[in-house]
Amino acid sequence: MNKGRFEAYTDAIIAIVVTLLVLEIPRPEGFTFAALLHDWRTYIVYLITFLQIMAIWYNHHNLLKYIKMLNHHAYWANAVWLLFLSTSPFAMAWVMAYPTHWQPIVFFAVLWLLWSVTYSWLEAVLLRANPSVSAKQPAKNLINLIMLALTILVAFVAPLWGIAVIGLLTLWLIVSPFEYSIKEEDK
């Protein structure tokens, strides 16, 4: 499979998803700044979702810069990852509509967990096909998955805390991205 097309396809889908995110932001009910600020929670949810996508896109790009070999397993792992990523606008819109209810926030967190599981699968497929590449922090994916599972439990009990934890996890991914390198023996 051509790596350039693989990256372009992924980038195009992510660009479309990010565009759909902004279209889900509700229009203010009036023309005043007070009307604009009335939906402040929706802006926070939008920002968190946007930053999640940017952080994971950066990680995806960071991984692919070391990858030489792509196969059909990588294509399908990437496709399933994009499937869950593409649900972000839908999940975000539901959280925006009901930011204090646990069901939309749990759904949002479960989708992010599935998105993260499929990214881990994609990473494993790509690393297996490219044995000279390694993850610098192999436990980071596992920590992320555990934290997302805990976030789901928190959101059941305290929905707004669930959003806060999702925001903190997003910041963690931004500040501490996944890193990859060529193994020393292959340099």
C-alpha positions as a printed Julia matrix, in Angstrom:
187×3 Matrix{Float64}:
   0.0    0.0    0.0
   1.23   3.48  -0.82
   2.12   5.34   2.38
   1.36   8.76   0.87
  -2.18   7.74  -0.05
  -2.67   6.11   3.35
  -1.69   9.34   5.1
  -3.68  11.56   2.72
  -6.81   9.42   3.17
  -6.5    9.6    6.95
  -5.78  13.34   6.91
  -8.81  13.98   4.69
 -11.16  12.08   6.99
  -9.79  13.86  10.05
 -10.23  17.23   8.31
 -13.86  16.38   7.53
 -14.51  15.23  11.12
 -13.02  18.46  12.52
 -15.2   20.47  10.13
 -18.27  18.55  11.28
 -17.37  19.32  14.91
 -17.68  23.06  14.44
 -21.0   22.63  12.62
 -22.41  20.96  15.75
 -21.89  24.04  17.92
 -25.36  25.48  18.58
 -26.13  28.96  17.33
 -26.76  31.47  20.16
 -30.42  32.18  20.88
 -29.83  35.92  20.67
 -27.45  38.57  19.4
 -25.84  39.53  22.72
 -22.64  38.36  24.34
 -24.79  37.03  27.17
 -26.56  34.78  24.65
 -23.18  33.67  23.33
 -21.92  32.87  26.82
 -25.11  31.05  27.76
 -23.81  27.88  26.1
 -20.31  28.03  27.63
 -20.34  24.29  28.4
 -20.78  23.47  24.73
 -17.65  25.44  23.89
 -15.66  23.5   26.47
 -16.92  20.19  25.06
 -16.05  21.36  21.55
 -12.56  22.42  22.63
 -11.92  19.1   24.39
 -13.11  17.11  21.37
 -11.11  19.23  18.93
  -7.97  18.89  21.04
  -8.49  15.11  21.37
  -8.57  14.79  17.61
  -5.53  17.03  17.15
  -3.54  15.12  19.8
  -4.3   11.71  18.36
  -3.71  12.94  14.81
  -0.29  14.17  15.94
   0.44  10.76  17.49
  -0.7    9.04  14.28
   1.55  11.31  12.2
   4.44  10.76  14.62
   4.09   6.98  14.24
   3.78   7.06  10.45
   6.93   9.11   9.94
   8.93   5.99  10.98
   6.82   3.44   9.13
   8.05   2.02   5.82
   5.83  -1.05   5.4
   2.03  -0.86   5.19
  -0.16  -3.9    4.61
  -3.87  -4.68   4.43
  -3.96  -5.27   8.21
  -2.74  -1.7    8.73
  -5.36  -0.41   6.29
  -8.21  -2.14   8.13
  -6.92  -1.23  11.59
  -6.73   2.39  10.42
 -10.22   2.17   8.91
 -11.73   0.89  12.18
  -9.83   3.58  14.09
 -11.28   6.2   11.73
 -14.75   4.69  12.18
 -14.67   5.46  15.89
 -12.95   8.82  15.36
 -15.68   9.82  12.89
 -18.35   9.37  15.59
 -16.84  12.28  17.55
 -19.19  14.96  16.16
 -22.25  12.86  17.0
 -21.05  12.05  20.52
 -19.96  15.64  21.11
 -23.35  16.99  19.98
 -25.14  14.71  22.44
 -22.9   15.85  25.3
 -23.48  19.49  24.25
 -27.23  18.97  24.4
 -27.15  17.24  27.81
 -23.89  18.21  29.56
 -25.09  17.33  33.06
 -26.46  13.87  32.25
 -24.35  10.75  32.6
 -25.56   8.84  29.52
 -24.11  11.17  26.84
 -20.84  11.55  28.74
 -20.47   7.81  29.28
 -21.22   7.28  25.58
 -18.6    9.91  24.67
 -16.02   8.25  26.95
 -16.84   4.74  25.66
 -16.36   5.93  22.08
 -13.04   7.5   23.03
 -12.06   4.23  24.73
 -12.94   2.29  21.55
 -11.07   4.89  19.53
  -8.03   4.38  21.78
  -8.27   0.59  21.65
  -8.32   0.69  17.86
  -5.36   3.11  17.83
  -3.47   0.61  20.01
  -4.39  -2.12  17.52
  -3.21   0.04  14.61
   0.02   0.8   16.44
   0.61  -2.91  17.13
  -0.05  -3.84  13.48
   2.31  -1.15  12.2
   5.06  -1.99  14.69
   4.78  -5.7   13.85
   5.1   -4.94  10.12
   8.05  -2.61  10.84
  10.22  -4.39  13.42
  12.89  -1.67  13.31
  10.42   0.83  14.85
   9.61   0.84  18.54
   7.37   2.77  20.89
   9.44   4.78  23.38
   6.78   4.46  26.1
   4.98   1.17  25.43
   2.93   1.39  28.64
   1.44   4.76  27.69
  -1.37   3.22  25.61
  -2.29   0.93  28.49
  -2.29   3.81  30.97
  -4.53   5.8   28.61
  -6.96   2.88  28.29
  -7.11   2.35  32.06
  -7.7    6.07  32.65
 -10.5    6.09  30.07
 -12.14   3.09  31.72
 -11.96   4.9   35.08
 -13.41   8.02  33.43
 -16.43   5.99  32.35
 -16.99   4.95  35.96
 -16.6    8.55  37.17
 -19.08   9.8   34.56
 -21.74   7.38  35.84
 -21.59   9.0   39.27
 -20.55  12.58  38.48
 -21.08  13.54  34.82
 -19.38  16.94  35.02
 -16.35  15.33  36.66
 -16.35  12.87  33.77
 -16.0   15.78  31.34
 -13.25  17.27  33.53
 -11.29  14.0   33.56
 -11.69  13.68  29.77
 -10.3   17.21  29.5
  -7.34  16.31  31.72
  -6.63  13.17  29.69
  -6.71  15.28  26.55
  -4.19  17.7   28.05
  -1.99  14.73  29.02
  -1.98  13.54  25.4
  -1.04  17.03  24.21
   1.74  17.58  26.75
   3.09  14.03  26.54
   2.5   12.61  23.04
   3.26   9.03  22.05
   6.82   8.78  20.81
   8.46   6.31  18.45
  11.99   5.68  17.27
  14.16   3.44  15.14
  15.74   0.7   17.28
  19.45   1.25  17.94
  20.52  -1.98  16.21
  18.71  -0.87  13.03
  20.23   2.62  12.81
